[in-house]
Amino acid sequence: MLLLTRLPTGPILIAGNDDQKQRYVRPSAAGEVRAAFGLSEPQAGSDVMGMRTRAVRDGDDWLLSGTKCWMSGVDQADWYCVFAKTGDPASREHDSISVFIVERGWPGVSVGSLDRKMGVKGVDTGELLLDEVRVPPENVLGEIGGFRAAMLGLNAMRPVVAARGIGLAEGALMYATEYIKQRPAFGRTIADFQGIQWKLAEMATEIEAARLLTYRAAWLADKGRYTKEWVPFLSMAKYYATELAVRASGECLQLLGAAGYMKDHPMELFYRDARQLTIVEGTTQVQLGLISRGVLDHDCWWD
Ligand SMILES: Cc1cc2nc3c(=O)[nH]c(=O)nc-3n(C[C@H](O)[C@H](O)[C@H](O)COP(=O)(O)OP(=O)(O)OC[C@H]3O[C@@H](n4cnc5c(N)ncnc54)[C@H](O)[C@@H]3O)c2cc1C
């Protein structure tokens, strides 16, 4: 819930003007309207610069055409934060992309197919279709070519996604622990075996390590430190906590044996939901690329 509200409003909080904040962020914060975030396209996920959605100037307005996909909350949203190329469609320069606030009710805006997902079924994801949607100048976010500023919103989101990973790992470990303390085997319980206890210890340690990385990332984001030099520290939290969620949900499912595989217990749900976390908001590989860039550039350095 927190993530879906913050994703489309984040760029406005960072790059938007007061009028845009009043018209879109305030009612979203009050729970009166919902919004969604349109960056990904069928041919352009990690490779954001490969997007094809275009915005062409028409007088003072812009006409937007293209298809966004895998958009969380697409069918429930009242407005969308949409990224589109205003410059040369083949350009790979960041300033060829601008950000627009698009309302659901405007002519040319429609929802396409909804996805059939493996997990995270509490919210729909799907396509947003834009067919010559007329966007007035007051709905351009920041400057034309202001992609970089809007993307800072994504950096600031890393601790929120990381927190989802931690909560998921904690839930899985607590559930599995209570189960194995009750489950008899070989005249003892599963929890009595040292090999199992070490697994609990490793997961507990990793959860606490992820928490500390995430608290630091949240503190940085709160201080407005989400520009390039802070990126590796924000990405570390997202990378580590979401990979932990996948590992811990898998290990905990195993601890329950067959019961873990059945829908009578929440483990299979945790396992399916965790898989999404390492893909959204910059995949694990994208985070690793950002962290390594930070080391290469000495943003993350220890001298
Ligand atoms: C449930 C769900 C909800 C989503 N919600 C939204 C949303 O609300 N709004 C939105 O805009 N998008 C959303 N997405 C899309 C998500 O942001 C993309 O899936 C993500 O950015 C990855 O893009 P992709 O799927 O096209 O993978 P690709 O970019 O095709 O990558 C495929 C694989 O290759 C790896 N890879 C890519 N490039 C490199 C590289 N240079 N080096 C090494 N490995 C690489 C990736 O890490 C990945 O493992 C959602 C996705 C899911 C699953």
PDBQT file of the ligand as one rigid body, heavy atoms in Angstrom, charges set to zero:
ROOT
HETATM    1  C1  LIG A 401       4.441  -7.721 -10.111  1.00  0.00    +0.000 C 
HETATM    2  C2  LIG A 401       5.128  -6.634 -10.865  1.00  0.00    +0.000 A 
HETATM    3  C3  LIG A 401       4.717  -5.313 -10.711  1.00  0.00    +0.000 A 
HETATM    4  C4  LIG A 401       5.323  -4.297 -11.460  1.00  0.00    +0.000 A 
HETATM    5  N1  LIG A 401       4.859  -3.003 -11.311  1.00  0.00    +0.000 NA
HETATM    6  C5  LIG A 401       5.383  -2.030 -12.114  1.00  0.00    +0.000 A 
HETATM    7  C6  LIG A 401       4.855  -0.691 -12.067  1.00  0.00    +0.000 A 
HETATM    8  O1  LIG A 401       3.975  -0.359 -11.271  1.00  0.00    +0.000 OA
HETATM    9  N2  LIG A 401       5.350   0.239 -12.942  1.00  0.00    +0.000 N 
HETATM   10  C7  LIG A 401       6.346  -0.070 -13.827  1.00  0.00    +0.000 A 
HETATM   11  O2  LIG A 401       6.749   0.822 -14.571  1.00  0.00    +0.000 OA
HETATM   12  N3  LIG A 401       6.874  -1.327 -13.887  1.00  0.00    +0.000 NA
HETATM   13  C8  LIG A 401       6.412  -2.311 -13.063  1.00  0.00    +0.000 A 
HETATM   14  N4  LIG A 401       6.922  -3.585 -13.114  1.00  0.00    +0.000 N 
HETATM   15  C9  LIG A 401       7.969  -3.881 -14.087  1.00  0.00    +0.000 C 
HETATM   16  C10 LIG A 401       9.355  -3.968 -13.474  1.00  0.00    +0.000 C 
HETATM   17  O3  LIG A 401       9.784  -2.690 -13.089  1.00  0.00    +0.000 OA
HETATM   18  C11 LIG A 401      10.272  -4.620 -14.534  1.00  0.00    +0.000 C 
HETATM   19  O4  LIG A 401       9.879  -5.968 -14.612  1.00  0.00    +0.000 OA
HETATM   20  C12 LIG A 401      11.731  -4.501 -14.177  1.00  0.00    +0.000 C 
HETATM   21  O5  LIG A 401      12.168  -3.190 -14.330  1.00  0.00    +0.000 OA
HETATM   22  C13 LIG A 401      12.608  -5.425 -15.044  1.00  0.00    +0.000 C 
HETATM   23  O6  LIG A 401      12.340  -5.249 -16.384  1.00  0.00    +0.000 OA
HETATM   24  P1  LIG A 401      12.025  -6.532 -17.309  1.00  0.00    +0.000 P 
HETATM   25  O7  LIG A 401      11.006  -7.352 -16.623  1.00  0.00    +0.000 OA
HETATM   26  O8  LIG A 401      11.731  -6.031 -18.664  1.00  0.00    +0.000 OA
HETATM   27  O9  LIG A 401      13.357  -7.377 -17.322  1.00  0.00    +0.000 OA
HETATM   28  P2  LIG A 401      14.525  -7.223 -18.389  1.00  0.00    +0.000 P 
HETATM   29  O10 LIG A 401      15.009  -5.828 -18.392  1.00  0.00    +0.000 OA
HETATM   30  O11 LIG A 401      14.096  -7.838 -19.667  1.00  0.00    +0.000 OA
HETATM   31  O12 LIG A 401      15.635  -8.145 -17.720  1.00  0.00    +0.000 OA
HETATM   32  C14 LIG A 401      15.583  -9.568 -17.760  1.00  0.00    +0.000 C 
HETATM   33  C15 LIG A 401      16.658 -10.111 -16.827  1.00  0.00    +0.000 C 
HETATM   34  O13 LIG A 401      17.945  -9.688 -17.299  1.00  0.00    +0.000 OA
HETATM   35  C16 LIG A 401      18.623  -8.969 -16.275  1.00  0.00    +0.000 C 
HETATM   36  N5  LIG A 401      19.364  -7.868 -16.856  1.00  0.00    +0.000 N 
HETATM   37  C17 LIG A 401      18.875  -6.826 -17.586  1.00  0.00    +0.000 A 
HETATM   38  N6  LIG A 401      19.863  -6.011 -17.935  1.00  0.00    +0.000 NA
HETATM   39  C18 LIG A 401      21.000  -6.520 -17.406  1.00  0.00    +0.000 A 
HETATM   40  C19 LIG A 401      22.376  -6.119 -17.402  1.00  0.00    +0.000 A 
HETATM   41  N7  LIG A 401      22.754  -4.979 -17.992  1.00  0.00    +0.000 N 
HETATM   42  N8  LIG A 401      23.264  -6.893 -16.745  1.00  0.00    +0.000 NA
HETATM   43  C20 LIG A 401      22.887  -8.032 -16.117  1.00  0.00    +0.000 A 
HETATM   44  N9  LIG A 401      21.602  -8.458 -16.074  1.00  0.00    +0.000 NA
HETATM   45  C21 LIG A 401      20.668  -7.709 -16.711  1.00  0.00    +0.000 A 
HETATM   46  C22 LIG A 401      17.525  -8.453 -15.342  1.00  0.00    +0.000 C 
HETATM   47  O14 LIG A 401      18.036  -8.228 -14.049  1.00  0.00    +0.000 OA
HETATM   48  C23 LIG A 401      16.535  -9.610 -15.394  1.00  0.00    +0.000 C 
HETATM   49  O15 LIG A 401      16.922 -10.606 -14.502  1.00  0.00    +0.000 OA
HETATM   50  C24 LIG A 401       6.362  -4.609 -12.352  1.00  0.00    +0.000 A 
HETATM   51  C25 LIG A 401       6.810  -5.930 -12.468  1.00  0.00    +0.000 A 
HETATM   52  C26 LIG A 401       6.205  -6.932 -11.736  1.00  0.00    +0.000 A 
HETATM   53  C27 LIG A 401       6.704  -8.353 -11.879  1.00  0.00    +0.000 C 
ENDROOT
TORSDOF 0
